[in-house]
Amino acid sequence: MEIGLIVLFWYGVLHAFGADHIVAIVNFSLGKSKTKTFLITFAFAIGHGLMLFIFAKVLQEFTSIDSYLGYGDIVSSSVIIAMGIYLIYLVNAKKIILEKHMHEGKEHIHLSFAKNHTHKKTDTKSAFVIGSLMGIGGVRGMLITLGVINSQSVDFTMVMAFVLGVSVVFICFGFIINYINENVLNSTKNIKRVFTTAGIVSILVGTNMILG
């Protein structure tokens, strides 16, 4: 059993490097605070793991729904494309506002996407939902991995091993995004470049997922 958990952990690590996962996290985390960035990455990992667990259990009992799992990828791919288009829209419509103020003697840079300085509470929930949708499409890979370790059922311990592997990569990537937020997104020029690039990559990745 211990070997099986290790295999699932490393499967989670490898799985997390998927371009669609990275793009989704970038789209949600750009311009966010350090706390918000890591909440988003963790929420994505939890949603991904829980949905894999639920659908793997269901698929083991009702194999006839296998043909419907691809719809999860289609929906999540469409959302990724929409997010890319939205990022480009934010840049072209000049909706991204760079604000600077002092906190405890240090300059604090904050990006807002409206006229008012507000903090959205929906980002973490949205990341959880997208992570869940992508989890539906990844069920087949989970079941193949379970077959490799000769496991006949999915339990919560296995899911946590997978989530831990995914979380390690996502959190490490969260540090990179946080560095970009704090050290690159400090001028209007850089903001336009980063958000436009993220938008274009998002559209390309989402389109490739649908066509592939």
N, C-alpha and C positions, 0 to 999 in steps of 0.2 A: 504493500500500500504506500509506503514511504517513497519508493522509487516512482510510483505512479504520480504522486503529488509533485515530485521534482520535475517529472516530464511535463505535467500540466503547467507548472510554474514557467518553465522555459518556453512552452508553447505560447503562453501569455506574453512573454517578452518578445518573441519573434512576431507574434500576431500584432502587437502594438506598433510595429514599424510600418504597418500598412499606410500607404500615402493618404488614403481617405480618412484614417483616424487622425493623422498629424494635421491635415488640412482643416478638419472640423475643429480641432482644439485651437489652432491658430486663429481661425475666424472668430471664435468665441472669446479668445483671450487678449487679442490685440487691444492695447490702450487701457487695459484693466489694471487694478492695483495688484500688489503681490498676493494678498489674501484671496482676492477674487480669482486670480489666475489659478491658484492651487485648488481652490474649491471647485472650479470648473473642471480641471483635469481629473480630480478625484470623483466628481459626480459622473463624468463620462465613463470612467472605469467601472464604477459601481453599476450604472445602468447597463453597460455592456455585459458584465458578468452575470447579473441577475436574469437578463433576458435570455442569455445563452443557457442558463440553468433551467429556466421555465420551459423553453421550447425544446431543449434536449430531452427533458422528461416527457413532454407531450409527444414528441416525434418517436420516442421509443415505444409508446403505446399506440399511436395512430400514425403509422408510416404513410398513409395516404395523403397527408398534408404536406409532404416533402416538396411537391411541385409549387406550393404557394410561398415557400420561404424566400424565393427570389424577389418577391414583391417588397420585402423589407429593404433589400439593396436598392431597388428602383426608387422607393420613397426617399431613403436617406441620400441617394445620389442626386435626386431632384432638389432636395433641400440644400445640399452642398453647392449645386449650381446657382440656386436662388440666393444663397448667402454671398457667393462670389459676385453676382450681379449687383447685390445690395451694397457691397463694399465699394465697388466701382462707382455706384450712384452717389454714395456718401462723399466720395472724393470730388466728383464732377459737380455736384450740387453744393459743395462747400459746407457740408453739414457737420464736419468734424472740427470741433472748436478746441484749440490749444489754450489751456489756462495755466497760469503760474501764480503760486502764492507761497507764503512762508509758513513752515511748521517747525516750531522749536528751533528757530534760527537757521533752518535749512530750506532751500528752495524746493518746492514740491510741484511737480508737473502733473497735470490731470487732463485727460481727454474726455470731452463730453460730446454727445451726438445730438444735442438739441440746444436751444437757446439758454436753457437753465442748467445750472450745475446740479445734476441729479445722478443718483446711483441706482441703476436698474437692479431689481431683485429677481428678474426672470432669466438672467443669463445662466445661472447654475441649473435651474429647472430645465431650460432648453437643452443644455449640454447633456443632462441625464436622459432626456427624451431621444435625442439623436444617437447617443450611445446605445440606448435600448434598441432602436431601429436597426442600427448596424449589427447589433448582437444577433438579430433574427437571421440575417444573411450568413453569419459565421457559425451557425449551428452545425452544419455539415462537417466543418473542420474539427469542431469539438468532438463529434461522434467518431470521426476517423482516428483522432488521438486516443479516445477511449478504447477503440478497437486495438490500437497498438499496445496499450498497457493491459489488454485483456480484461477490461472492466465491463460488467454487464449493466451497470446502473450509474446514474449520476447523483452524487450527494453534495451537500452544501460545502463540505470540506474541500472537495475537488474544485468547486466554483471559486472558493476563497483563494486557493492556490493559483488559479488562473487570474483572478482579479489582482492578486499581489504582483504577479509577473507583469501584467498590463500596467498597473499603477507605478511600478518602479520606472518604466520607460516614460510614461506620461509625466510623472513628477520631474524626472530629469529634464525632459523637454520643456516643462513648465519653467525651470530655471533659465533656459535659453530665451523663452518668450519674455520672461520678466526682465532679463537683461536688455532685450530689445526695447521693451516698454520704457525702461528707466534711462537708457543711454543712447538710443537711436531715435525714438519718437519725441525728440526735443525741439524740432523745428517743423514749420509747415511744409517745407520742401521734402524732408525725410518722411513725414506722415503720408504725403501724396504718393511717394515712391513705394513705401512699404505696403500701404493699403491697396494700391493698384496692382502691385505684384501678387499679393495674396488673393485678390479677386480673380485675376487671370488664371493663376494656378488652380484655384478652387473650381472654376468653370471647366478647365481642361481635365482635372481629375474626375469630377462628377460625370462629365461626358464620356470619358474613357470607361468608367464603371458601368454606365448604361449600355454602351456599345460592346463592351467586353463580355 
